[in-house]
Amino acid sequence: MEYPWGNTRRFHSLADFYRQRFGSRIQKVSVHAGFTCPNRDGTVGTGGCTFCNNSGFSPSYCHQESTITQQIDTGLNFLKKRYKKAQLFVAYFQAYSNTYEDIEVLHKRYQQALDHPGISGLTIGTRPDCVDEQKLDLLAKLAEKYIINVEYGVESCYEDTLVRINRGHTFVDSMKAIEQTASRGLHTGIHLIMGLPGESRADILEQSRIISKLPIHSVKFHQLQIVKDTPMAEEFIKHPERFHFFEPDEYAEFIVKFIETLRPDIAIERFAGEVPPQYNLRESWSGLRSDQLLLLIEKKLQEKNTWQGKYYSG
């Protein structure tokens, strides 16, 4: 059976989307461009989101003291050895909020990456409260010549959860930013954390229907992990009863249910994240890697004879 996304895989993978659109896998080269976050510098809050220790989410070759060009050189050298079939590379402005600066500074740093001969575009990771019309117009202008993707840390669709994790923005902010970004023809992606404290399994599952109504092009899922040296780690140590974690088989079953009601054209970048062991406070999944989880999810999709969007109702 061929599915709406044009192949026989039972979910719409972002990797396949890129191959169909650009004829090649696209690999991200992470960059630390020296930006900060309004939830850290006091503009909207201090201390950051309760789950965030940025060091735990950044590759080892990302060093703020290195120039953008130097980081790209190092990253390309590493990635070309690891992903021998990758032909297109985009600079991934990953650390903190990468639209949180004056537009002149943003343009200069984006252009530094785009001027690298090995880079075909940018992926901009940011917060929904850190964009405006002028910044989005800049990205739309760059998209006339380059591959430009925007990724928003939405994390949850529920206002109570966003307050609880000290996110510093609302879901209304997320919806507004997504609509403004997509209206310019920019590839618009979001991140969701599965299993945040206070959310029931039914709450999390309902988010599939909520995000399917938004004009997004891709989604990246993260299972809840407890990262050392974060406020959430402190909460977990004091009140472990507030947390309920997915085990691998349960998570795979849940993801299958989630994507059954997900809009079929939304491309899935990944189903889970991996925090380096030295940053992970709570050892989980017995060393199961993301590629092994993917095989487990695909096996369950096949066993259940189901697929992404099977029960999507529009």
Secondary structure, DSSP 8 states (H G I E B T S, - for coil): ---TTSSSSSS-BHHHHHHHHHSS-EEEEEE--S---TTTSSSS-SS--TT--GGGGS-TT--TTS-HHHHHHHHHHHHHHH-TT--EEEEEE-SS-TT-S-HHHHHHHHHHHHTSTT--EEEEEE-TTS--HHHHHHHHHHTTTSEEEEEEEEE-S-HHHHHHTT--S-HHHHHHHHHHHHTTT-EEEEEEEET-TT--HHHHHHHHHHHHTS--SEEEEEE---BSSSHHHHHHHH-GGG-----HHHHHHHHHHHHHTS-TT-EEEES-----GGGBSS--GGG--HHHHHHHHHHHHHHTT--TTTT---
